Each structure stands twice: as C-alpha cells, then as structure tokens.
Amino acid sequence: MWGHDAVPYGLYAAGVGGLLGGLLVVTGSLWAPVFAHALNNLVGVLALREGWLALPAREQSDGGLS
C-alpha cells in the first residue's frame, strides 16, 4: 500500500487537515470541523457506494511472510 500510490492521498489528507484547522481558527468552535469531517466522510462513502469513484486494485500479498 505504501509507495507512490500513497503520495496523492497524503497530499489530500494534508490539504483537508489544513482546511479543517483553518475552519477551527475562523469559527473558534471545534464543532465546525467535526461536522465538515463528517460531511467529507459521507460524500466519500456515497461516492464509493454509487460508483462515482473506483477503489484501487489491491496487490496480492503474502502478509509479509516471504
């Protein structure tokens, strides 16, 4: 899982974290970023369920036993 495929996710997570932190600073309330995070999760679940996004193909793994 870790490798070049993780870079876009890392950039996305850093960006969203910055936005949520900015929302906390601007509103002065932790509830705003909590609700924004929940909305982000809801959109992600709907996107996967409705087929708006495809899950990446998983590589076969032996569980690190080799």
BADREN-190009 format. One line per 4 residues: number of its first residue (from 1); for each residue z negated, x, y of C-alpha. Coordinates in steps of 0.1 Angstrom, whole numbers, plus 5000, padded with zeros to 4 digits. Example, Ala and Ser with C-alpha at 12.3 -4.5 7.8 and 13.67 -1.06 7.14 Angstrom:
1) 4922,5123,4955 | 4929,5137,4989
***
This chain:
1) 5000,5000,5000 | 4992,5028,5024 | 5021,5047,5038 | 5049,5040,5062
5) 5046,5002,5055 | 5012,5002,5070 | 5023,5015,5104 | 5036,4982,5117
9) 5005,4964,5106 | 4983,4990,5122 | 5002,4986,5155 | 5000,4948,5152
13) 4962,4949,5144 | 4955,4973,5173 | 4975,4951,5197 | 4958,4919,5187
17) 4924,4936,5188 | 4932,4948,5224 | 4942,4912,5234 | 4911,4897,5218
21) 4889,4923,5235 | 4907,4915,5268 | 4901,4878,5263 | 4864,4886,5258
25) 4862,4906,5290 | 4882,4880,5310 | 4862,4849,5298 | 4828,4866,5293
29) 4824,4845,5261 | 4827,4855,5225 | 4839,4820,5216 | 4874,4825,5232
33) 4884,4854,5210 | 4868,4838,5179 | 4890,4807,5184 | 4920,4828,5192
37) 4914,4848,5160 | 4911,4815,5140 | 4944,4803,5156 | 4961,4835,5147
41) 4949,4832,5111 | 4960,4795,5109 | 4995,4804,5121 | 4997,4833,5096
45) 4987,4810,5067 | 5012,4783,5078 | 5039,4809,5082 | 5034,4821,5046
49) 5030,4787,5032 | 5061,4772,5049 | 5082,4803,5042 | 5086,4814,5078
53) 5076,4849,5066 | 5081,4865,5032 | 5054,4885,5015 | 5064,4921,5009
57) 5073,4931,4974 | 5044,4947,4956 | 5048,4981,4939 | 5038,4984,4903
61) 5005,5002,4900 | 4986,5016,4871 | 4954,5012,4890 | 4953,5049,4899
65) 4946,5059,4863 | 4975,5083,4860
***
